[in-house]
């Protein structure tokens, strides 16, 4: 699991989102629509994705 990474893309705006969800998206490093980041595949990242999954597109990539 150490070599697996997740490509997370913001596909829906956070304008109408709950403030807690906005902070979660910001803490993941996502700033604008269609901005992507590569994050490690661990429990903390999976928890964040579960919380704001309706705003994201997630793909598995190899490190």
N, CA, C and O atoms as a Maestro MAE file, in Angstrom:
{
 s_m_m2io_version
 :::
 2.0.0
}

f_m_ct {
 s_m_title
 :::
 protein
 m_atom[252] {
  # First column is atom index #
  i_m_mmod_type
  r_m_x_coord
  r_m_y_coord
  r_m_z_coord
  i_m_residue_number
  s_m_chain_name
  s_m_pdb_residue_name
  s_m_pdb_atom_name
  i_m_atomic_number
  :::
  1 25 0.812 -1.187 0.000 1 A "UNK " " N  " 7
  2 3 0.000 0.000 0.000 1 A "UNK " " CA " 6
  3 2 0.861 1.259 0.000 1 A "UNK " " C  " 6
  4 15 0.359 2.348 -0.277 1 A "UNK " " O  " 8
  5 25 2.134 1.124 0.303 2 A "UNK " " N  " 7
  6 3 3.013 2.287 0.376 2 A "UNK " " CA " 6
  7 2 3.276 2.888 -1.003 2 A "UNK " " C  " 6
  8 15 3.503 4.092 -1.124 2 A "UNK " " O  " 8
  9 25 3.245 2.048 -2.048 3 A "UNK " " N  " 7
  10 3 3.552 2.572 -3.378 3 A "UNK " " CA " 6
  11 2 2.306 3.047 -4.125 3 A "UNK " " C  " 6
  12 15 2.421 3.536 -5.249 3 A "UNK " " O  " 8
  13 25 1.131 2.917 -3.537 4 A "UNK " " N  " 7
  14 3 -0.084 3.366 -4.204 4 A "UNK " " CA " 6
  15 2 -0.348 4.824 -3.863 4 A "UNK " " C  " 6
  16 15 -0.157 5.267 -2.730 4 A "UNK " " O  " 8
  17 25 -0.791 5.550 -4.870 5 A "UNK " " N  " 7
  18 3 -1.129 6.955 -4.694 5 A "UNK " " CA " 6
  19 2 -2.506 7.191 -5.305 5 A "UNK " " C  " 6
  20 15 -2.973 6.401 -6.126 5 A "UNK " " O  " 8
  21 25 -3.143 8.268 -4.904 6 A "UNK " " N  " 7
  22 3 -4.449 8.629 -5.426 6 A "UNK " " CA " 6
  23 2 -4.373 9.989 -6.097 6 A "UNK " " C  " 6
  24 15 -3.833 10.940 -5.532 6 A "UNK " " O  " 8
  25 25 -4.910 10.078 -7.297 7 A "UNK " " N  " 7
  26 3 -5.016 11.361 -7.985 7 A "UNK " " CA " 6
  27 2 -6.416 11.889 -7.706 7 A "UNK " " C  " 6
  28 15 -7.409 11.291 -8.121 7 A "UNK " " O  " 8
  29 25 -6.487 13.008 -7.003 8 A "UNK " " N  " 7
  30 3 -7.755 13.582 -6.585 8 A "UNK " " CA " 6
  31 2 -7.974 14.882 -7.355 8 A "UNK " " C  " 6
  32 15 -7.103 15.752 -7.368 8 A "UNK " " O  " 8
  33 25 -9.134 15.015 -7.998 9 A "UNK " " N  " 7
  34 3 -9.466 16.189 -8.802 9 A "UNK " " CA " 6
  35 2 -10.755 16.804 -8.281 9 A "UNK " " C  " 6
  36 15 -11.733 16.100 -8.034 9 A "UNK " " O  " 8
  37 25 -10.750 18.119 -8.116 10 A "UNK " " N  " 7
  38 3 -11.947 18.842 -7.691 10 A "UNK " " CA " 6
  39 2 -12.828 19.072 -8.916 10 A "UNK " " C  " 6
  40 15 -12.424 19.780 -9.838 10 A "UNK " " O  " 8
  41 25 -14.026 18.485 -8.940 11 A "UNK " " N  " 7
  42 3 -14.898 18.594 -10.106 11 A "UNK " " CA " 6
  43 2 -16.173 19.372 -9.822 11 A "UNK " " C  " 6
  44 15 -16.931 19.669 -10.746 11 A "UNK " " O  " 8
  45 25 -16.423 19.707 -8.563 12 A "UNK " " N  " 7
  46 3 -17.600 20.493 -8.216 12 A "UNK " " CA " 6
  47 2 -17.173 21.605 -7.274 12 A "UNK " " C  " 6
  48 15 -16.338 21.394 -6.395 12 A "UNK " " O  " 8
  49 25 -17.742 22.781 -7.456 13 A "UNK " " N  " 7
  50 3 -17.376 23.964 -6.676 13 A "UNK " " CA " 6
  51 2 -17.728 23.801 -5.208 13 A "UNK " " C  " 6
  52 15 -18.679 23.104 -4.854 13 A "UNK " " O  " 8
  53 25 -16.941 24.459 -4.357 14 A "UNK " " N  " 7
  54 3 -17.196 24.445 -2.917 14 A "UNK " " CA " 6
  55 2 -17.999 25.665 -2.473 14 A "UNK " " C  " 6
  56 15 -18.154 25.888 -1.272 14 A "UNK " " O  " 8
  57 25 -18.508 26.452 -3.400 15 A "UNK " " N  " 7
  58 3 -19.231 27.677 -3.051 15 A "UNK " " CA " 6
  59 2 -20.435 27.376 -2.156 15 A "UNK " " C  " 6
  60 15 -20.631 28.059 -1.151 15 A "UNK " " O  " 8
  61 25 -21.225 26.396 -2.489 16 A "UNK " " N  " 7
  62 3 -22.408 26.086 -1.698 16 A "UNK " " CA " 6
  63 2 -22.184 25.032 -0.634 16 A "UNK " " C  " 6
  64 15 -23.134 24.588 0.010 16 A "UNK " " O  " 8
  65 25 -20.941 24.627 -0.443 17 A "UNK " " N  " 7
  66 3 -20.633 23.540 0.485 17 A "UNK " " CA " 6
  67 2 -20.607 24.031 1.937 17 A "UNK " " C  " 6
  68 15 -20.475 25.226 2.201 17 A "UNK " " O  " 8
  69 25 -20.732 23.104 2.847 18 A "UNK " " N  " 7
  70 3 -20.625 23.383 4.280 18 A "UNK " " CA " 6
  71 2 -19.193 23.868 4.557 18 A "UNK " " C  " 6
  72 15 -18.253 23.360 3.945 18 A "UNK " " O  " 8
  73 25 -19.008 24.825 5.453 19 A "UNK " " N  " 7
  74 3 -17.652 25.329 5.737 19 A "UNK " " CA " 6
  75 2 -16.638 24.240 6.109 19 A "UNK " " C  " 6
  76 15 -15.466 24.338 5.746 19 A "UNK " " O  " 8
  77 25 -17.079 23.208 6.827 20 A "UNK " " N  " 7
  78 3 -16.177 22.109 7.191 20 A "UNK " " CA " 6
  79 2 -15.677 21.380 5.942 20 A "UNK " " C  " 6
  80 15 -14.514 20.982 5.868 20 A "UNK " " O  " 8
  81 25 -16.569 21.209 4.962 21 A "UNK " " N  " 7
  82 3 -16.172 20.556 3.716 21 A "UNK " " CA " 6
  83 2 -15.211 21.425 2.921 21 A "UNK " " C  " 6
  84 15 -14.284 20.913 2.293 21 A "UNK " " O  " 8
  85 25 -15.425 22.749 2.943 22 A "UNK " " N  " 7
  86 3 -14.504 23.664 2.265 22 A "UNK " " CA " 6
  87 2 -13.104 23.554 2.846 22 A "UNK " " C  " 6
  88 15 -12.121 23.525 2.105 22 A "UNK " " O  " 8
  89 25 -13.007 23.492 4.172 23 A "UNK " " N  " 7
  90 3 -11.706 23.374 4.835 23 A "UNK " " CA " 6
  91 2 -11.037 22.046 4.500 23 A "UNK " " C  " 6
  92 15 -9.818 21.985 4.341 23 A "UNK " " O  " 8
  93 25 -11.827 20.991 4.394 24 A "UNK " " N  " 7
  94 3 -11.281 19.683 4.044 24 A "UNK " " CA " 6
  95 2 -10.685 19.705 2.640 24 A "UNK " " C  " 6
  96 15 -9.582 19.204 2.423 24 A "UNK " " O  " 8
  97 25 -11.408 20.280 1.696 25 A "UNK " " N  " 7
  98 3 -10.918 20.379 0.312 25 A "UNK " " CA " 6
  99 2 -9.641 21.211 0.277 25 A "UNK " " C  " 6
  100 15 -8.683 20.849 -0.407 25 A "UNK " " O  " 8
  101 25 -9.620 22.314 1.003 26 A "UNK " " N  " 7
  102 3 -8.444 23.183 1.049 26 A "UNK " " CA " 6
  103 2 -7.250 22.462 1.680 26 A "UNK " " C  " 6
  104 15 -6.117 22.626 1.228 26 A "UNK " " O  " 8
  105 25 -7.501 21.666 2.719 27 A "UNK " " N  " 7
  106 3 -6.402 20.946 3.379 27 A "UNK " " CA " 6
  107 2 -5.816 19.848 2.498 27 A "UNK " " C  " 6
  108 15 -4.679 19.424 2.705 27 A "UNK " " O  " 8
  109 25 -6.582 19.391 1.523 28 A "UNK " " N  " 7
  110 3 -6.082 18.396 0.582 28 A "UNK " " CA " 6
  111 2 -5.200 19.032 -0.488 28 A "UNK " " C  " 6
  112 15 -4.541 18.328 -1.253 28 A "UNK " " O  " 8
  113 25 -5.188 20.368 -0.541 29 A "UNK " " N  " 7
  114 3 -4.345 21.067 -1.503 29 A "UNK " " CA " 6
  115 2 -5.063 21.447 -2.780 29 A "UNK " " C  " 6
  116 15 -4.433 21.875 -3.747 29 A "UNK " " O  " 8
  117 25 -6.379 21.294 -2.791 30 A "UNK " " N  " 7
  118 3 -7.155 21.623 -3.987 30 A "UNK " " CA " 6
  119 2 -7.608 23.074 -3.906 30 A "UNK " " C  " 6
  120 15 -8.161 23.505 -2.894 30 A "UNK " " O  " 8
  121 25 -7.369 23.828 -4.985 31 A "UNK " " N  " 7
  122 3 -7.667 25.245 -4.967 31 A "UNK " " CA " 6
  123 2 -8.768 25.647 -5.941 31 A "UNK " " C  " 6
  124 15 -9.678 26.386 -5.566 31 A "UNK " " O  " 8
  125 25 -8.703 25.180 -7.170 32 A "UNK " " N  " 7
  126 3 -9.648 25.576 -8.208 32 A "UNK " " CA " 6
  127 2 -10.335 24.343 -8.788 32 A "UNK " " C  " 6
  128 15 -9.909 23.213 -8.550 32 A "UNK " " O  " 8
  129 25 -11.385 24.570 -9.539 33 A "UNK " " N  " 7
  130 3 -12.033 23.476 -10.249 33 A "UNK " " CA " 6
  131 2 -11.053 22.826 -11.220 33 A "UNK " " C  " 6
  132 15 -10.254 23.510 -11.859 33 A "UNK " " O  " 8
  133 25 -11.120 21.541 -11.321 34 A "UNK " " N  " 7
  134 3 -10.296 20.723 -12.214 34 A "UNK " " CA " 6
  135 2 -8.816 20.750 -11.830 34 A "UNK " " C  " 6
  136 15 -7.961 20.384 -12.636 34 A "UNK " " O  " 8
  137 25 -8.511 21.180 -10.611 35 A "UNK " " N  " 7
  138 3 -7.146 21.119 -10.091 35 A "UNK " " CA " 6
  139 2 -6.950 19.726 -9.501 35 A "UNK " " C  " 6
  140 15 -7.814 19.234 -8.775 35 A "UNK " " O  " 8
  141 25 -5.822 19.088 -9.807 36 A "UNK " " N  " 7
  142 3 -5.546 17.737 -9.334 36 A "UNK " " CA " 6
  143 2 -4.322 17.721 -8.430 36 A "UNK " " C  " 6
  144 15 -3.387 18.502 -8.610 36 A "UNK " " O  " 8
  145 25 -4.344 16.825 -7.463 37 A "UNK " " N  " 7
  146 3 -3.193 16.594 -6.597 37 A "UNK " " CA " 6
  147 2 -3.009 15.090 -6.445 37 A "UNK " " C  " 6
  148 15 -3.959 14.316 -6.556 37 A "UNK " " O  " 8
  149 25 -1.773 14.698 -6.189 38 A "UNK " " N  " 7
  150 3 -1.456 13.288 -5.929 38 A "UNK " " CA " 6
  151 2 -1.256 13.153 -4.430 38 A "UNK " " C  " 6
  152 15 -0.408 13.827 -3.846 38 A "UNK " " O  " 8
  153 25 -2.043 12.275 -3.803 39 A "UNK " " N  " 7
  154 3 -1.978 12.076 -2.362 39 A "UNK " " CA " 6
  155 2 -1.699 10.609 -2.061 39 A "UNK " " C  " 6
  156 15 -2.047 9.740 -2.861 39 A "UNK " " O  " 8
  157 25 -1.074 10.317 -0.914 40 A "UNK " " N  " 7
  158 3 -0.820 8.919 -0.547 40 A "UNK " " CA " 6
  159 2 -2.133 8.195 -0.241 40 A "UNK " " C  " 6
  160 15 -3.086 8.796 0.255 40 A "UNK " " O  " 8
  161 25 -2.163 6.922 -0.538 41 A "UNK " " N  " 7
  162 3 -3.343 6.105 -0.277 41 A "UNK " " CA " 6
  163 2 -3.240 5.561 1.141 41 A "UNK " " C  " 6
  164 15 -2.705 4.476 1.364 41 A "UNK " " O  " 8
  165 25 -3.759 6.329 2.099 42 A "UNK " " N  " 7
  166 3 -3.746 5.884 3.492 42 A "UNK " " CA " 6
  167 2 -5.102 6.176 4.124 42 A "UNK " " C  " 6
  168 15 -5.991 6.722 3.470 42 A "UNK " " O  " 8
  169 25 -5.258 5.817 5.380 43 A "UNK " " N  " 7
  170 3 -6.545 5.950 6.048 43 A "UNK " " CA " 6
  171 2 -6.983 7.408 6.176 43 A "UNK " " C  " 6
  172 15 -8.169 7.709 6.037 43 A "UNK " " O  " 8
  173 25 -6.051 8.308 6.435 44 A "UNK " " N  " 7
  174 3 -6.398 9.723 6.593 44 A "UNK " " CA " 6
  175 2 -6.930 10.301 5.288 44 A "UNK " " C  " 6
  176 15 -7.934 11.013 5.283 44 A "UNK " " O  " 8
  177 25 -6.262 9.998 4.192 45 A "UNK " " N  " 7
  178 3 -6.703 10.495 2.893 45 A "UNK " " CA " 6
  179 2 -8.046 9.890 2.515 45 A "UNK " " C  " 6
  180 15 -8.917 10.590 1.999 45 A "UNK " " O  " 8
  181 25 -8.220 8.605 2.763 46 A "UNK " " N  " 7
  182 3 -9.500 7.945 2.448 46 A "UNK " " CA " 6
  183 2 -10.639 8.564 3.255 46 A "UNK " " C  " 6
  184 15 -11.752 8.693 2.745 46 A "UNK " " O  " 8
  185 25 -10.382 8.947 4.503 47 A "UNK " " N  " 7
  186 3 -11.397 9.590 5.330 47 A "UNK " " CA " 6
  187 2 -11.797 10.944 4.778 47 A "UNK " " C  " 6
  188 15 -12.979 11.289 4.762 47 A "UNK " " O  " 8
  189 25 -10.813 11.715 4.322 48 A "UNK " " N  " 7
  190 3 -11.112 13.016 3.720 48 A "UNK " " CA " 6
  191 2 -11.929 12.841 2.446 48 A "UNK " " C  " 6
  192 15 -12.884 13.580 2.206 48 A "UNK " " O  " 8
  193 25 -11.552 11.866 1.635 49 A "UNK " " N  " 7
  194 3 -12.272 11.602 0.388 49 A "UNK " " CA " 6
  195 2 -13.706 11.176 0.688 49 A "UNK " " C  " 6
  196 15 -14.631 11.577 -0.017 49 A "UNK " " O  " 8
  197 25 -13.895 10.376 1.716 50 A "UNK " " N  " 7
  198 3 -15.239 9.926 2.083 50 A "UNK " " CA " 6
  199 2 -16.112 11.111 2.498 50 A "UNK " " C  " 6
  200 15 -17.309 11.139 2.210 50 A "UNK " " O  " 8
  201 25 -15.505 12.091 3.177 51 A "UNK " " N  " 7
  202 3 -16.259 13.247 3.658 51 A "UNK " " CA " 6
  203 2 -16.711 14.167 2.522 51 A "UNK " " C  " 6
  204 15 -17.827 14.686 2.555 51 A "UNK " " O  " 8
  205 25 -15.855 14.374 1.519 52 A "UNK " " N  " 7
  206 3 -16.178 15.314 0.440 52 A "UNK " " CA " 6
  207 2 -16.162 14.631 -0.929 52 A "UNK " " C  " 6
  208 15 -15.874 15.271 -1.940 52 A "UNK " " O  " 8
  209 25 -16.466 13.354 -0.960 53 A "UNK " " N  " 7
  210 3 -16.429 12.587 -2.201 53 A "UNK " " CA " 6
  211 2 -17.374 13.088 -3.268 53 A "UNK " " C  " 6
  212 15 -17.137 12.867 -4.456 53 A "UNK " " O  " 8
  213 25 -18.442 13.760 -2.871 54 A "UNK " " N  " 7
  214 3 -19.405 14.288 -3.844 54 A "UNK " " CA " 6
  215 2 -18.838 15.463 -4.631 54 A "UNK " " C  " 6
  216 15 -19.435 15.882 -5.623 54 A "UNK " " O  " 8
  217 25 -17.696 16.004 -4.207 55 A "UNK " " N  " 7
  218 3 -17.058 17.122 -4.905 55 A "UNK " " CA " 6
  219 2 -15.847 16.686 -5.725 55 A "UNK " " C  " 6
  220 15 -15.281 17.490 -6.465 55 A "UNK " " O  " 8
  221 25 -15.447 15.426 -5.604 56 A "UNK " " N  " 7
  222 3 -14.170 14.957 -6.138 56 A "UNK " " CA " 6
  223 2 -14.324 13.859 -7.162 56 A "UNK " " C  " 6
  224 15 -15.355 13.192 -7.254 56 A "UNK " " O  " 8
  225 25 -13.247 13.693 -7.939 57 A "UNK " " N  " 7
  226 3 -13.060 12.516 -8.795 57 A "UNK " " CA " 6
  227 2 -11.738 11.901 -8.351 57 A "UNK " " C  " 6
  228 15 -10.728 12.600 -8.264 57 A "UNK " " O  " 8
  229 25 -11.735 10.605 -8.071 58 A "UNK " " N  " 7
  230 3 -10.549 9.941 -7.529 58 A "UNK " " CA " 6
  231 2 -10.119 8.822 -8.452 58 A "UNK " " C  " 6
  232 15 -10.935 8.023 -8.912 58 A "UNK " " O  " 8
  233 25 -8.800 8.776 -8.720 59 A "UNK " " N  " 7
  234 3 -8.213 7.713 -9.548 59 A "UNK " " CA " 6
  235 2 -7.000 7.156 -8.833 59 A "UNK " " C  " 6
  236 15 -6.276 7.897 -8.168 59 A "UNK " " O  " 8
  237 25 -6.767 5.851 -8.962 60 A "UNK " " N  " 7
  238 3 -5.560 5.250 -8.416 60 A "UNK " " CA " 6
  239 2 -4.429 5.372 -9.440 60 A "UNK " " C  " 6
  240 15 -4.631 5.134 -10.631 60 A "UNK " " O  " 8
  241 25 -3.250 5.742 -8.967 61 A "UNK " " N  " 7
  242 3 -2.070 5.814 -9.823 61 A "UNK " " CA " 6
  243 2 -0.922 5.119 -9.106 61 A "UNK " " C  " 6
  244 15 -0.908 5.024 -7.878 61 A "UNK " " O  " 8
  245 25 0.031 4.641 -9.878 62 A "UNK " " N  " 7
  246 3 1.229 4.027 -9.301 62 A "UNK " " CA " 6
  247 2 2.276 5.077 -9.039 62 A "UNK " " C  " 6
  248 15 2.445 6.005 -9.831 62 A "UNK " " O  " 8
  249 25 2.976 4.941 -7.944 63 A "UNK " " N  " 7
  250 3 4.012 5.924 -7.577 63 A "UNK " " CA " 6
  251 2 5.246 5.796 -8.452 63 A "UNK " " C  " 6
  252 15 6.208 6.544 -8.277 63 A "UNK " " O  " 8
  :::
 }
 m_bond[251] {
  # First column is bond index #
  i_m_from
  i_m_to
  i_m_order
  :::
  1 1 2 1
  2 2 3 1
  3 3 4 2
  4 3 5 1
  5 5 6 1
  6 6 7 1
  7 7 8 2
  8 7 9 1
  9 9 10 1
  10 10 11 1
  11 11 12 2
  12 11 13 1
  13 13 14 1
  14 14 15 1
  15 15 16 2
  16 15 17 1
  17 17 18 1
  18 18 19 1
  19 19 20 2
  20 19 21 1
  21 21 22 1
  22 22 23 1
  23 23 24 2
  24 23 25 1
  25 25 26 1
  26 26 27 1
  27 27 28 2
  28 27 29 1
  29 29 30 1
  30 30 31 1
  31 31 32 2
  32 31 33 1
  33 33 34 1
  34 34 35 1
  35 35 36 2
  36 35 37 1
  37 37 38 1
  38 38 39 1
  39 39 40 2
  40 39 41 1
  41 41 42 1
  42 42 43 1
  43 43 44 2
  44 43 45 1
  45 45 46 1
  46 46 47 1
  47 47 48 2
  48 47 49 1
  49 49 50 1
  50 50 51 1
  51 51 52 2
  52 51 53 1
  53 53 54 1
  54 54 55 1
  55 55 56 2
  56 55 57 1
  57 57 58 1
  58 58 59 1
  59 59 60 2
  60 59 61 1
  61 61 62 1
  62 62 63 1
  63 63 64 2
  64 63 65 1
  65 65 66 1
  66 66 67 1
  67 67 68 2
  68 67 69 1
  69 69 70 1
  70 70 71 1
  71 71 72 2
  72 71 73 1
  73 73 74 1
  74 74 75 1
  75 75 76 2
  76 75 77 1
  77 77 78 1
  78 78 79 1
  79 79 80 2
  80 79 81 1
  81 81 82 1
  82 82 83 1
  83 83 84 2
  84 83 85 1
  85 85 86 1
  86 86 87 1
  87 87 88 2
  88 87 89 1
  89 89 90 1
  90 90 91 1
  91 91 92 2
  92 91 93 1
  93 93 94 1
  94 94 95 1
  95 95 96 2
  96 95 97 1
  97 97 98 1
  98 98 99 1
  99 99 100 2
  100 99 101 1
  101 101 102 1
  102 102 103 1
  103 103 104 2
  104 103 105 1
  105 105 106 1
  106 106 107 1
  107 107 108 2
  108 107 109 1
  109 109 110 1
  110 110 111 1
  111 111 112 2
  112 111 113 1
  113 113 114 1
  114 114 115 1
  115 115 116 2
  116 115 117 1
  117 117 118 1
  118 118 119 1
  119 119 120 2
  120 119 121 1
  121 121 122 1
  122 122 123 1
  123 123 124 2
  124 123 125 1
  125 125 126 1
  126 126 127 1
  127 127 128 2
  128 127 129 1
  129 129 130 1
  130 130 131 1
  131 131 132 2
  132 131 133 1
  133 133 134 1
  134 134 135 1
  135 135 136 2
  136 135 137 1
  137 137 138 1
  138 138 139 1
  139 139 140 2
  140 139 141 1
  141 141 142 1
  142 142 143 1
  143 143 144 2
  144 143 145 1
  145 145 146 1
  146 146 147 1
  147 147 148 2
  148 147 149 1
  149 149 150 1
  150 150 151 1
  151 151 152 2
  152 151 153 1
  153 153 154 1
  154 154 155 1
  155 155 156 2
  156 155 157 1
  157 157 158 1
  158 158 159 1
  159 159 160 2
  160 159 161 1
  161 161 162 1
  162 162 163 1
  163 163 164 2
  164 163 165 1
  165 165 166 1
  166 166 167 1
  167 167 168 2
  168 167 169 1
  169 169 170 1
  170 170 171 1
  171 171 172 2
  172 171 173 1
  173 173 174 1
  174 174 175 1
  175 175 176 2
  176 175 177 1
  177 177 178 1
  178 178 179 1
  179 179 180 2
  180 179 181 1
  181 181 182 1
  182 182 183 1
  183 183 184 2
  184 183 185 1
  185 185 186 1
  186 186 187 1
  187 187 188 2
  188 187 189 1
  189 189 190 1
  190 190 191 1
  191 191 192 2
  192 191 193 1
  193 193 194 1
  194 194 195 1
  195 195 196 2
  196 195 197 1
  197 197 198 1
  198 198 199 1
  199 199 200 2
  200 199 201 1
  201 201 202 1
  202 202 203 1
  203 203 204 2
  204 203 205 1
  205 205 206 1
  206 206 207 1
  207 207 208 2
  208 207 209 1
  209 209 210 1
  210 210 211 1
  211 211 212 2
  212 211 213 1
  213 213 214 1
  214 214 215 1
  215 215 216 2
  216 215 217 1
  217 217 218 1
  218 218 219 1
  219 219 220 2
  220 219 221 1
  221 221 222 1
  222 222 223 1
  223 223 224 2
  224 223 225 1
  225 225 226 1
  226 226 227 1
  227 227 228 2
  228 227 229 1
  229 229 230 1
  230 230 231 1
  231 231 232 2
  232 231 233 1
  233 233 234 1
  234 234 235 1
  235 235 236 2
  236 235 237 1
  237 237 238 1
  238 238 239 1
  239 239 240 2
  240 239 241 1
  241 241 242 1
  242 242 243 1
  243 243 244 2
  244 243 245 1
  245 245 246 1
  246 246 247 1
  247 247 248 2
  248 247 249 1
  249 249 250 1
  250 250 251 1
  251 251 252 2
  :::
 }
}
